[in-house]
Amino acid sequence: MKPAHGRNRVAIEEVAPQIDGGRHPVCRIAGDEVRVTATIFADGHDHLAARLLYRHNSERRWRSLPMTATPNDLWTGSFLVDKLGAWSFTIEGWIDHFDTWASDFEKRLAAQFGEEDAKSGAESQNIPLALRSGAILIQEAARRARGTDAKRLIEVAKSLTALADQEAASYDNPITPEIQSLVLRYPDLTHATRLEIELPLRVDRERARFSAWYELFPRSASSVPDRHGSFSDVERQLPEIAAMGFDILYLPPIHPIGRAFRKGRNNAIHAEPGDPGSPWAIGDKSADVAEIKGNDGGHKSIHPELGSFADFDRLVASTAAHGMEIALDIAFQCSPDHPWVTEHPDWFVIRPDGSIQYAENPPKKYQDIYPLNFESADWRGLWDELYSVFEFWIQRGVRVFRVDNPHTKALPFWEWCLGELHGKYPDTLFLAEAFTRPHVMYALAKGGFTQSYTYFTWRNTKAELQSYLEEITRPPVSDFFQPNLWPNTPDILHKSLQEGGRPAFVQRVILAATLGANYGIYGPAYELCENVPAKPAVGRTESEEYMDSEKYAIRQWDRNAPRSLVPLITSLNRIRRDNPALQSNLSLHFHAAENASLLCYSKSTPRFENTILVAVNLDPFHEQAGWVDLDLERLGLASDREFLVEDLLTGARYPWHGNRNYVALKPDSQPAHIFRIVRVEET
């Protein structure tokens, strides 16, 4: 069967960026320049032209920019995204008959003979005929043009015809750059090839790319021992948290906690009187929460001891006044006391004996939590209700959500739900707490999650860190995945922190804050270097759970206790704010170091206005020293020039020269250098 567009000779292949052939959107940040490349070619020797078409999905008309040819049929073009939300882009390519003619005409003119044989030379090159051919092409362009441009093109076409009629002995080129530019403005797209699909693009706000998260349990925020904390207590801590330089204050679930099968301290099967239970066992329909209509003790309710909706609204506003945002934890699971259990039992798995299936990871049992059934016959009703939970809190001013275990919920649900939310509230950010297999983690990012937890916590050696960070900060992964590096969480106290003590805490927070543009800590446990693990579970020899975990108990903390890491964390966040190089992952580059316990890497702004070089001792027990071999080109430095490195942690400056330089780092006093490159001209 003959193709419908058999005269479309241009082929467009290998378009980048794109995710799964356009199945999912590429992700960028407002203000970014989106660079698009493609292989564009055709048969023969005719010249080609191509343009990049792009638009925000709220716009009906395409914007366009010309693409530029580079060697081996590779074409490039860039456009600026200036609005949040969904965008589309595509490519169009065509045979440029006028540019082909203009190039050929120049060759004919160059081949004219000398003056004594000028007439025969001009005739032999068919220059008059070529002028008539050019006039026809320009007349066609005039028909596509409008107004003064059309009139000007008609005049040019007539002038070429007149020149041809002269049949002169020799000719100069009448096609000026101005004429060529005018003709190219009105291309003949009759047989243009357009990429078969429109590629999707999602544009988020800057905080999607650069953020510092601080997690705390509101119920542990009281300064009075054994008293349940409240939103007002959290509000009193805002000046301290803001002074440390964090952007986002993340709160674990704030909803009523179930009473049935409530867990006790240290995950004890039976709770003692007064044990608060786990905030992730969501729902208590008997709780005294009837403050507003629909406030039924579930995901749209507030734990009574935390405060009222007025208290919550005041906390959101006060957090914003301190230059931060509240992030809420959304955990789609229920305690046996959740109102959904009685109102929608078909949203859960029903066992043969008629009871609802609780969460299990044999031999472990979690009777205090009922997972949702995404294969429910009423899956549409379930989806709508879960969507409404997000929207409920968005309408109360929350624009950042940390989603608990999204990998245990249906991927099609997330793609639909987050797609709808992004369309309606494009400034909303979603962090996936997905410690799961890479394909699932990446599928969640493709499906709409703005950021994701990572395996950083379990990457500790030099080889592990370099390999993993290169994977997640470079295309194709970086086109859809924004990593968020956490050295600890309420669920994870890694063995390196348990054994390495304070030096390990210092090392890991420096790595997280400088390797990743997004990072977070669970505090005050982190800044106080809390590192005592819980008793290992039966059959295990190790535990990553905290002893006296806040997941099951109320704790009191003194964030500014002696040897607290608050001063260091404050310095790190200031360094991050002051140095644009650390506000993106795209330039992350690792430099060679002879010592396997020294990790050296850099980040730079595109034109090297700001360049940061970091060296970290990965050994929390011993001093490590050695030569580092810098890739000077990635630092924007010449090989024959001296430069200064300024340590932003200490203020010290050192003259360096060439690519090989020596560092020595002690884990208990100076475990890392965070150098700013000072070029000679800056001094």
C-alpha positions as CSV (number, residue, x, y, z in Angstrom):
1,M,0.0,0.0,0.0
2,K,1.3,3.4,-1.0
3,P,1.8,5.8,1.9
4,A,-0.6,8.8,2.2
5,H,2.3,11.2,2.3
6,G,4.7,9.8,-0.2
7,R,6.1,13.2,-1.2
8,N,7.2,13.9,2.4
9,R,10.9,13.1,2.0
10,V,12.3,14.2,5.4
11,A,12.8,11.7,8.2
12,I,12.8,12.7,11.9
13,E,14.4,10.3,14.3
14,E,16.0,10.0,17.8
15,V,14.3,13.0,19.3
16,A,15.5,13.9,22.8
17,P,14.4,14.5,25.4
18,Q,11.4,12.1,25.5
19,I,10.3,9.5,28.0
20,D,9.1,6.1,26.8
21,G,8.3,7.4,23.3
22,G,6.1,10.3,24.6
23,R,4.2,8.1,27.0
24,H,5.2,10.3,30.0
25,P,6.2,13.9,30.3
26,V,9.8,15.2,30.4
27,C,10.2,17.3,33.5
28,R,11.7,20.8,33.7
29,I,11.7,23.9,36.0
30,A,10.1,27.2,35.2
31,G,12.7,29.4,33.5
32,D,14.6,26.5,32.1
33,E,15.8,26.4,28.5
34,V,14.7,23.1,27.0
35,R,17.2,21.8,24.6
36,V,15.8,19.5,22.0
37,T,17.9,17.4,19.6
38,A,16.9,15.1,16.7
39,T,18.3,13.3,13.7
40,I,16.8,14.9,10.6
41,F,17.7,13.8,7.1
42,A,16.4,13.1,3.6
43,D,17.5,11.5,0.3
44,G,19.8,13.3,-2.1
45,H,21.6,16.6,-1.6
46,D,18.8,19.1,-1.1
47,H,19.1,21.4,1.8
48,L,16.8,20.9,4.8
49,A,15.2,23.1,7.3
50,A,13.5,22.3,10.6
51,R,11.7,24.1,13.3
52,L,10.8,23.4,16.9
53,L,7.1,23.8,17.8
54,Y,6.1,24.2,21.4
55,R,3.2,25.6,23.5
56,H,1.8,25.5,26.9
57,N,-1.3,23.3,26.8
58,S,-3.5,26.3,27.7
59,E,-2.5,27.9,24.4
60,R,-4.1,27.0,21.1
61,R,-1.4,28.2,18.8
62,W,2.1,26.8,18.5
63,R,5.1,28.9,19.1
64,S,8.1,28.1,16.8
65,L,11.8,28.5,16.6
66,P,14.3,27.4,13.9
67,M,16.5,24.4,14.6
68,T,20.2,24.4,13.7
69,A,22.0,21.7,11.8
70,T,25.2,20.2,13.2
71,P,27.4,17.5,11.7
72,N,26.1,14.1,10.9
73,D,22.4,15.1,10.5
74,L,22.0,16.2,14.1
75,W,19.7,19.2,14.7
76,T,19.3,21.2,17.8
77,G,16.9,23.8,19.1
78,S,15.9,25.3,22.5
79,F,12.9,27.0,23.9
80,L,12.2,28.7,27.2
81,V,9.4,27.4,29.5
82,D,7.9,30.4,31.3
83,K,4.8,29.0,32.9
84,L,4.0,26.1,35.3
85,G,2.0,23.1,34.1
86,A,1.7,20.9,31.0
87,W,3.5,21.8,27.8
88,S,3.8,20.0,24.4
89,F,6.5,20.1,21.8
90,T,7.2,18.6,18.4
91,I,9.4,19.0,15.3
92,E,8.7,19.8,11.7
93,G,11.3,19.3,8.9
94,W,11.1,20.0,5.2
95,I,13.1,20.3,2.0
96,D,14.2,23.9,1.8
97,H,14.1,24.5,-2.0
98,F,15.0,28.1,-1.8
99,D,18.1,27.6,0.4
100,T,19.1,24.7,-2.0
101,W,18.6,27.1,-5.0
102,A,20.6,29.9,-3.2
103,S,23.5,27.7,-2.5
104,D,23.5,26.3,-6.0
105,F,23.3,29.8,-7.5
106,E,26.3,31.0,-5.5
107,K,28.3,28.1,-7.1
108,R,27.2,29.1,-10.5
109,L,28.3,32.7,-10.0
110,A,31.6,31.5,-8.7
111,A,32.1,29.4,-11.8
112,Q,31.7,32.3,-14.3
113,F,34.7,32.8,-16.6
114,G,36.8,35.9,-16.8
115,E,35.7,39.1,-18.5
116,E,36.8,38.2,-22.1
117,D,34.7,35.0,-22.0
118,A,32.1,36.4,-19.6
119,K,29.1,36.0,-21.9
120,S,29.8,32.4,-22.8
121,G,30.7,31.8,-19.1
122,A,27.3,33.2,-17.8
123,E,25.5,31.2,-20.5
124,S,27.4,28.0,-19.7
125,Q,26.3,28.2,-16.1
126,N,22.7,28.9,-17.0
127,I,22.6,31.9,-14.8
128,P,19.6,33.6,-16.4
129,L,17.6,30.4,-16.2
130,A,18.7,30.0,-12.6
131,L,17.5,33.6,-11.9
132,R,14.1,32.7,-13.3
133,S,13.9,29.6,-11.1
134,G,14.7,31.8,-8.0
135,A,12.1,34.3,-9.0
136,I,9.5,31.5,-9.1
137,L,10.4,30.3,-5.6
138,I,10.3,33.9,-4.3
139,Q,6.9,34.5,-5.9
140,E,5.6,31.4,-4.1
141,A,7.0,32.8,-0.8
142,A,5.2,36.1,-1.5
143,R,1.9,34.2,-1.8
144,R,2.4,32.8,1.7
145,A,3.4,36.2,3.1
146,R,1.2,39.1,4.1
147,G,1.4,42.9,4.0
148,T,4.7,44.7,3.4
149,D,6.6,41.4,3.4
150,A,4.5,40.1,0.5
151,K,5.0,43.3,-1.5
152,R,8.8,43.2,-0.9
153,L,9.0,39.6,-2.1
154,I,7.1,40.4,-5.2
155,E,9.5,43.2,-5.9
156,V,12.5,40.9,-5.5
157,A,11.0,38.3,-7.8
158,K,10.4,40.9,-10.5
159,S,14.0,42.2,-10.1
160,L,15.3,38.6,-10.6
161,T,13.2,38.2,-13.7
162,A,14.5,41.5,-15.0
163,L,18.1,40.5,-14.4
164,A,17.5,37.3,-16.3
165,D,16.0,39.2,-19.2
166,Q,19.3,41.3,-19.4
167,E,21.3,38.1,-20.3
168,A,24.4,40.0,-19.1
169,A,27.9,38.9,-19.6
170,S,28.3,38.3,-15.9
171,Y,26.3,38.7,-12.7
172,D,26.7,39.6,-9.1
173,N,24.6,37.9,-6.5
174,P,21.4,39.8,-6.0
175,I,20.3,37.8,-3.0
176,T,21.3,39.7,0.1
177,P,21.1,38.3,3.7
178,E,18.0,40.5,4.2
179,I,16.3,38.9,1.2
180,Q,17.3,35.4,2.2
181,S,16.0,35.9,5.7
182,L,12.7,37.2,4.4
183,V,12.1,34.3,2.1
184,L,13.0,31.8,4.9
185,R,10.4,33.4,7.1
186,Y,7.7,31.9,4.8
187,P,8.7,28.3,4.1
188,D,6.9,25.9,1.8
189,L,5.5,23.3,4.3
190,T,3.4,21.5,1.7
191,H,5.5,18.4,2.0
192,A,6.9,19.0,5.5
193,T,7.2,16.0,7.8
194,R,5.9,16.5,11.3
195,L,6.9,14.2,14.2
196,E,4.0,11.8,14.5
197,I,3.5,12.6,18.2
198,E,3.4,15.7,20.3
199,L,5.9,15.1,23.2
200,P,4.6,16.1,26.7
201,L,6.5,18.2,29.1
202,R,5.7,19.2,32.7
203,V,7.1,22.3,34.2
204,D,7.4,22.6,38.0
205,R,8.4,25.5,40.3
206,E,12.0,25.9,41.4
207,R,11.4,24.2,44.8
208,A,11.0,20.9,42.8
209,R,14.7,21.1,42.0
210,F,16.2,22.8,45.0
211,S,14.9,22.2,48.6
212,A,15.9,21.4,52.1
213,W,13.4,19.3,54.1
214,Y,13.1,19.0,57.9
215,E,10.9,16.4,59.4
216,L,9.6,16.5,62.9
217,F,6.7,14.9,64.9
218,P,4.3,17.6,66.1
219,R,3.4,15.5,69.1
220,S,7.0,15.6,70.3
221,A,7.2,19.4,70.0
222,S,6.1,20.3,73.5
223,S,8.6,21.6,76.0
224,V,6.7,20.0,78.8
225,P,7.8,16.4,79.5
226,D,5.2,13.8,78.7
227,R,2.8,16.3,77.3
228,H,1.4,15.7,73.8
229,G,2.7,18.4,71.5
230,S,0.4,20.6,69.3
231,F,0.5,22.8,66.3
232,S,1.1,25.8,68.6
233,D,4.2,24.1,70.0
234,V,5.4,23.5,66.4
235,E,4.8,27.2,65.6
236,R,7.0,28.2,68.5
237,Q,9.8,26.2,67.0
238,L,9.5,27.8,63.5
239,P,12.2,30.5,64.2
240,E,14.8,27.9,65.1
241,I,14.0,25.7,62.1
242,A,13.9,28.6,59.7
243,A,17.2,29.9,61.1
244,M,18.8,26.5,60.2
245,G,17.9,27.3,56.6
246,F,15.2,24.7,55.7
247,D,12.6,25.4,53.1
248,I,10.1,22.7,53.9
249,L,8.8,21.5,57.3
250,Y,7.4,18.0,56.8
251,L,4.9,16.6,59.3
252,P,4.1,12.9,59.6
253,P,0.3,12.1,59.5
254,I,-1.7,14.5,61.6
255,H,-4.9,12.6,61.7
256,P,-6.7,10.7,64.5
257,I,-4.9,7.4,65.4
258,G,-6.8,4.1,65.6
259,R,-7.4,2.4,69.0
260,A,-7.9,-1.2,67.9
261,F,-4.6,-3.2,67.9
262,R,-2.7,0.0,68.7
263,K,1.0,-0.6,68.9
264,G,3.0,0.2,72.0
265,R,6.5,1.6,72.6
266,N,9.2,0.2,70.3
267,N,6.5,-1.5,68.2
268,A,5.2,-3.6,71.0
269,I,2.2,-5.7,70.1
270,H,0.2,-4.4,73.0
271,A,-0.1,-0.7,73.9
272,E,0.0,0.4,77.5
273,P,-2.4,3.1,78.8
274,G,-1.3,6.5,77.4
275,D,0.7,5.0,74.5
276,P,-0.1,7.3,71.5
277,G,0.1,4.7,68.8
278,S,1.6,5.1,65.3
279,P,0.5,8.2,63.3
280,W,0.4,5.9,60.2
281,A,-2.5,3.9,61.7
282,I,-4.9,6.5,60.5
283,G,-8.5,6.9,61.5
284,D,-10.6,7.0,64.6
285,K,-14.3,7.6,64.0
286,S,-14.9,8.0,67.7
287,A,-12.4,10.8,68.1
288,D,-13.8,14.2,69.1
289,V,-13.2,15.9,65.8
290,A,-16.6,17.1,64.7
291,E,-15.4,20.6,64.1
292,I,-16.5,21.0,60.4
293,K,-18.9,19.1,58.2
294,G,-17.4,15.8,56.9
295,N,-14.8,15.8,59.7
296,D,-15.3,12.1,60.5
297,G,-12.0,11.0,62.1
298,G,-10.3,10.0,58.8
299,H,-7.9,11.5,56.4
300,K,-9.6,14.8,56.4
301,S,-9.5,15.2,60.2
302,I,-6.9,16.4,62.7
303,H,-5.8,14.5,65.8
304,P,-7.7,16.4,68.6
305,E,-4.5,16.8,70.7
306,L,-2.7,18.5,67.9
307,G,-5.2,21.3,67.7
308,S,-8.1,22.6,65.6
309,F,-8.3,23.5,61.9
310,A,-7.8,27.2,62.9
311,D,-4.6,26.1,64.7
312,F,-3.5,24.3,61.5
313,D,-4.3,27.2,59.3
314,R,-2.3,29.5,61.5
315,L,0.7,27.1,61.4
316,V,0.5,27.1,57.6
317,A,0.5,30.9,57.5
318,S,3.2,31.3,60.1
319,T,5.4,28.8,58.3
320,A,5.1,30.8,55.1
321,A,5.9,34.0,57.0
322,H,9.2,32.3,58.0
323,G,10.0,31.5,54.4
324,M,9.1,27.9,54.6
325,E,6.3,25.5,53.5
326,I,4.4,22.8,55.3
327,A,4.5,19.4,53.8
328,L,1.9,16.9,54.9
329,D,2.3,13.1,54.9
330,I,-0.4,11.3,52.9
331,A,-0.6,7.7,53.8
332,F,-3.4,5.8,52.1
333,Q,-4.1,3.1,54.6
334,C,-6.5,2.8,57.5
335,S,-6.7,1.7,61.1
336,P,-9.6,-0.7,61.9
337,D,-11.4,2.4,63.4
338,H,-11.3,4.4,60.2
339,P,-14.8,5.4,59.0
340,W,-14.1,3.9,55.6
341,V,-14.0,0.5,57.1
342,T,-17.7,0.6,58.0
343,E,-18.8,2.9,55.2
344,H,-16.8,1.2,52.3
345,P,-15.8,-2.3,53.4
346,D,-15.4,-3.2,49.7
347,W,-12.4,-0.9,49.5
348,F,-10.5,-3.5,51.5
349,V,-9.6,-7.2,50.9
350,I,-12.2,-9.4,52.6
351,R,-10.9,-12.7,53.9
352,P,-12.9,-16.0,53.6
353,D,-14.1,-15.6,57.2
354,G,-15.6,-12.2,56.4
355,S,-12.9,-10.2,58.2
356,I,-10.8,-7.5,56.6
357,Q,-7.2,-8.4,55.7
358,Y,-4.7,-6.4,57.7
359,A,-1.1,-5.7,56.6
360,E,1.3,-8.6,56.8
361,N,4.9,-9.3,55.9
362,P,5.1,-12.9,57.3
363,P,5.9,-13.6,60.0
364,K,5.2,-9.9,60.9
365,K,1.6,-8.8,61.4
366,Y,0.4,-5.3,61.4
367,Q,-3.2,-5.6,62.8
368,D,-3.4,-1.9,63.3
369,I,-3.3,-1.1,59.6
370,Y,-5.7,-2.1,56.8
371,P,-4.3,-1.7,53.2
372,L,-6.6,-0.5,50.5
373,N,-7.7,-2.8,47.7
374,F,-7.0,-1.2,44.3
375,E,-8.8,-4.1,42.6
376,S,-12.0,-3.3,44.4
377,A,-15.2,-3.4,42.3
378,D,-15.7,0.2,43.4
379,W,-12.3,1.3,42.3
380,R,-13.7,4.5,40.7
381,G,-15.2,5.5,44.0
382,L,-12.0,4.7,45.8
383,W,-9.9,6.8,43.4
384,D,-12.3,9.7,43.7
385,E,-12.1,9.7,47.5
386,L,-8.3,9.5,47.6
387,Y,-8.1,12.4,45.1
388,S,-10.4,14.4,47.3
389,V,-8.0,13.9,50.3
390,F,-5.3,15.8,48.4
391,E,-7.7,18.4,47.3
392,F,-9.0,18.9,50.8
393,W,-5.6,19.8,52.1
394,I,-4.6,21.8,49.0
395,Q,-7.6,24.0,49.6
396,R,-6.3,24.6,53.2
397,G,-3.1,26.0,51.7
398,V,-0.8,22.9,51.5
399,R,1.2,22.7,48.3
400,V,3.7,20.0,49.3
401,F,3.0,16.4,50.1
402,R,5.2,13.5,51.1
403,V,3.4,10.3,50.1
404,D,3.9,7.2,52.1
405,N,4.7,3.9,50.3
406,P,3.2,4.9,46.9
407,H,4.7,1.8,45.4
408,T,2.1,-0.3,47.2
409,K,-0.7,1.5,45.4
410,A,-1.8,1.0,41.8
411,L,0.4,2.8,39.3
412,P,-2.5,3.8,37.1
413,F,-4.1,5.5,40.1
414,W,-1.1,7.7,40.6
415,E,-0.8,8.6,37.0
416,W,-4.5,9.7,36.9
417,C,-4.6,11.4,40.3
418,L,-1.4,13.3,40.1
419,G,-2.1,14.2,36.5
420,E,-5.4,15.8,37.5
421,L,-3.8,17.6,40.5
422,H,-0.9,18.9,38.4
423,G,-3.4,20.2,35.9
424,K,-5.5,22.0,38.5
425,Y,-2.8,23.0,40.9
426,P,0.5,23.1,38.9
427,D,2.5,24.5,41.9
428,T,1.9,21.4,44.0
429,L,4.9,19.1,44.7
430,F,4.8,15.4,45.6
431,L,7.6,13.5,47.2
432,A,7.5,9.7,46.8
433,E,8.6,7.7,49.8
434,A,9.4,4.7,47.5
435,F,12.2,2.6,48.8
436,T,11.6,0.0,46.2
437,R,12.9,-1.6,43.0
438,P,14.3,0.9,40.5
439,H,11.7,0.3,37.8
440,V,8.9,0.9,40.2
441,M,10.6,4.0,41.7
442,Y,11.1,5.4,38.2
443,A,7.6,4.5,37.1
444,L,6.2,6.6,40.0
445,A,8.4,9.6,38.9
446,K,7.1,9.2,35.3
447,G,3.6,9.0,36.7
448,G,3.7,12.4,38.3
449,F,5.8,12.4,41.5
450,T,7.9,15.5,41.6
451,Q,10.7,14.1,43.8
452,S,11.6,10.7,45.2
453,Y,13.5,9.3,48.1
454,T,16.5,7.3,46.9
455,Y,19.0,4.5,47.8
456,F,21.4,7.1,49.0
457,T,21.0,5.9,52.6
458,W,22.5,2.5,51.6
459,R,25.2,3.8,49.3
460,N,28.3,4.3,51.4
461,T,31.5,3.4,49.6
462,K,33.1,5.6,47.0
463,A,32.2,3.3,44.1
464,E,28.6,2.9,45.3
465,L,28.1,6.7,45.7
466,Q,29.6,7.6,42.4
467,S,27.9,5.0,40.3
468,Y,24.5,5.7,41.9
469,L,24.6,9.4,41.7
470,E,25.8,9.3,38.1
471,E,22.8,7.1,37.3
472,I,20.2,9.4,38.9
473,T,21.6,12.8,37.9
474,R,22.1,12.2,34.2
475,P,19.8,11.6,31.2
476,P,17.7,9.7,30.6
477,V,16.8,9.4,34.4
478,S,17.3,13.1,35.1
479,D,14.7,13.9,32.5
480,F,11.9,12.7,34.8
481,F,13.5,12.0,38.2
482,Q,14.4,14.5,40.9
483,P,16.2,12.7,43.7
484,N,15.9,13.8,47.3
485,L,18.7,12.5,49.5
486,W,18.0,11.6,53.2
487,P,20.7,10.2,55.5
488,N,18.0,9.1,58.0
489,T,14.2,8.8,58.4
490,P,12.0,7.6,61.3
491,D,12.1,4.2,59.7
492,I,15.8,4.1,58.8
493,L,18.8,4.4,61.1
494,H,21.5,3.0,58.9
495,K,24.3,0.9,60.3
496,S,26.9,3.5,59.2
497,L,25.3,6.0,61.6
498,Q,24.9,3.4,64.4
499,E,28.6,2.5,64.3
500,G,30.2,5.7,63.0
501,G,28.7,8.1,65.6
502,R,28.9,11.8,65.3
503,P,31.6,11.8,62.5
504,A,29.4,9.6,60.4
505,F,26.4,12.0,60.9
506,V,28.6,14.9,59.9
507,Q,29.9,13.1,56.8
508,R,26.5,11.9,55.6
509,V,24.7,15.3,56.0
510,I,27.5,17.0,54.0
511,L,27.2,14.4,51.3
512,A,23.4,14.7,51.1
513,A,23.5,18.5,51.1
514,T,26.1,18.9,48.4
515,L,25.6,15.8,46.2
516,G,21.9,16.5,46.0
517,A,20.1,19.8,45.3
518,N,17.2,18.3,47.3
519,Y,17.9,16.7,50.6
520,G,16.3,16.2,54.0
521,I,16.8,15.0,57.6
522,Y,14.5,13.6,60.3
523,G,15.1,15.8,63.3
524,P,15.9,16.5,66.0
525,A,17.1,13.0,66.0
526,Y,19.7,13.8,63.3
527,E,21.2,17.0,64.6
528,L,21.5,15.3,68.0
529,C,23.2,12.2,66.4
530,E,20.6,9.8,67.9
531,N,22.1,6.4,66.9
532,V,20.9,3.7,69.3
533,P,19.0,1.0,67.3
534,A,16.0,-1.0,68.5
535,K,16.4,-4.6,69.3
536,P,16.6,-6.7,66.1
537,A,13.4,-8.6,65.1
538,V,13.2,-12.3,65.6
539,G,15.5,-14.0,63.2
540,R,17.5,-10.9,62.5
541,T,20.9,-9.8,63.8
542,E,20.6,-6.1,63.0
543,S,17.9,-3.4,63.1
544,E,17.5,-0.1,61.3
545,E,14.7,1.0,63.6
546,Y,15.4,3.6,66.4
547,M,15.2,2.6,70.0
548,D,12.3,4.4,71.6
549,S,11.1,5.4,68.1
550,E,8.9,8.5,67.8
551,K,6.7,6.3,65.6
552,Y,5.3,4.8,68.8
553,A,6.1,7.3,71.5
554,I,6.3,11.0,72.4
555,R,9.8,12.3,72.9
556,Q,11.3,15.5,74.2
557,W,14.3,17.0,72.5
558,D,16.8,19.8,73.0
559,R,17.9,20.7,69.5
560,N,20.7,22.9,70.9
561,A,22.3,20.4,73.3
562,P,26.1,20.3,73.4
563,R,27.7,18.8,70.2
564,S,24.5,19.3,68.3
565,L,24.9,19.6,64.6
566,V,22.7,22.7,64.3
567,P,25.7,25.0,63.6
568,L,27.0,22.7,60.8
569,I,23.5,22.2,59.2
570,T,23.0,26.0,59.4
571,S,26.3,26.5,57.5
572,L,25.4,23.9,54.9
573,N,22.1,25.4,54.1
574,R,23.6,28.9,53.9
575,I,26.3,27.6,51.6
576,R,23.6,26.0,49.4
577,R,21.6,29.2,49.2
578,D,24.7,31.3,48.5
579,N,26.1,29.1,45.7
580,P,23.8,28.5,42.6
581,A,26.1,25.6,41.6
582,L,24.6,23.5,44.4
583,Q,21.1,24.3,43.4
584,S,21.0,21.7,40.6
585,N,22.3,18.2,39.9
586,L,22.9,18.6,36.2
587,S,26.6,19.6,36.5
588,L,27.6,17.0,39.1
589,H,31.0,15.5,38.1
590,F,33.3,13.2,40.0
591,H,37.0,13.7,40.1
592,A,39.6,11.0,40.6
593,A,41.2,10.5,44.0
594,E,43.9,7.9,44.7
595,N,42.6,7.1,48.1
596,A,39.4,5.0,48.0
597,S,38.1,6.7,51.2
598,L,38.2,10.2,49.6
599,L,35.3,11.2,47.4
600,C,35.8,14.3,45.3
601,Y,33.2,16.0,43.1
602,S,32.1,19.3,41.7
603,K,29.2,21.3,40.6
604,S,29.2,24.5,38.4
605,T,26.8,27.0,36.9
606,P,26.7,26.7,33.1
607,R,29.3,29.5,32.5
608,F,31.4,28.8,35.6
609,E,30.3,31.9,37.4
610,N,30.1,29.7,40.4
611,T,32.0,26.5,40.9
612,I,32.0,24.3,44.0
613,L,34.5,21.5,44.6
614,V,33.9,19.1,47.5
615,A,36.2,16.5,49.0
616,V,34.8,14.2,51.7
617,N,36.5,11.6,54.0
618,L,34.2,8.6,53.9
619,D,35.9,6.9,56.8
620,P,34.4,8.1,60.2
621,F,37.2,6.6,62.2
622,H,40.5,7.6,60.6
623,E,42.2,10.5,58.9
624,Q,42.4,10.0,55.2
625,A,44.8,11.8,52.8
626,G,45.8,11.7,49.2
627,W,46.2,13.3,45.8
628,V,43.1,14.3,43.8
629,D,43.3,14.5,40.0
630,L,41.0,17.3,38.9
631,D,39.2,17.4,35.5
632,L,40.1,21.1,35.0
633,E,37.8,21.5,32.0
634,R,34.8,20.6,34.1
635,L,35.9,23.3,36.5
636,G,36.3,25.9,33.8
637,L,40.0,26.2,34.6
638,A,43.1,26.4,32.4
639,S,45.8,23.9,33.0
640,D,48.6,26.5,33.2
641,R,46.9,28.9,35.6
642,E,47.0,29.1,39.4
643,F,43.7,29.4,41.2
644,L,42.5,29.7,44.8
645,V,40.2,27.4,46.6
646,E,38.2,28.9,49.5
647,D,36.8,26.5,52.1
648,L,33.3,27.7,52.8
649,L,33.2,25.6,56.1
650,T,36.3,27.3,57.6
651,G,37.0,30.4,55.5
652,A,40.5,29.2,54.8
653,R,42.1,29.8,51.3
654,Y,44.7,27.7,49.6
655,P,46.6,28.3,46.3
656,W,46.3,25.4,43.9
657,H,47.9,24.9,40.6
658,G,47.2,22.3,37.9
659,N,45.1,19.2,38.1
660,R,46.9,17.3,41.0
661,N,46.5,18.6,44.5
662,Y,46.7,17.1,48.0
663,V,44.0,16.9,50.7
664,A,44.0,15.5,54.2
665,L,40.8,15.1,56.2
666,K,40.2,14.2,59.8
667,P,36.8,12.7,60.7
668,D,36.5,14.4,64.1
669,S,37.7,17.9,63.2
670,Q,37.6,18.5,59.4
671,P,35.9,15.6,57.6
672,A,35.3,17.6,54.4
673,H,36.3,20.6,52.3
674,I,33.6,22.5,50.5
675,F,35.7,24.7,48.2
676,R,34.6,27.6,46.1
677,I,36.9,28.0,43.1
678,V,38.3,31.5,43.1
679,R,39.7,32.5,39.7
680,V,42.7,34.7,39.5
681,E,40.7,37.5,37.9
682,E,38.4,37.5,40.9
683,T,41.3,38.4,43.3
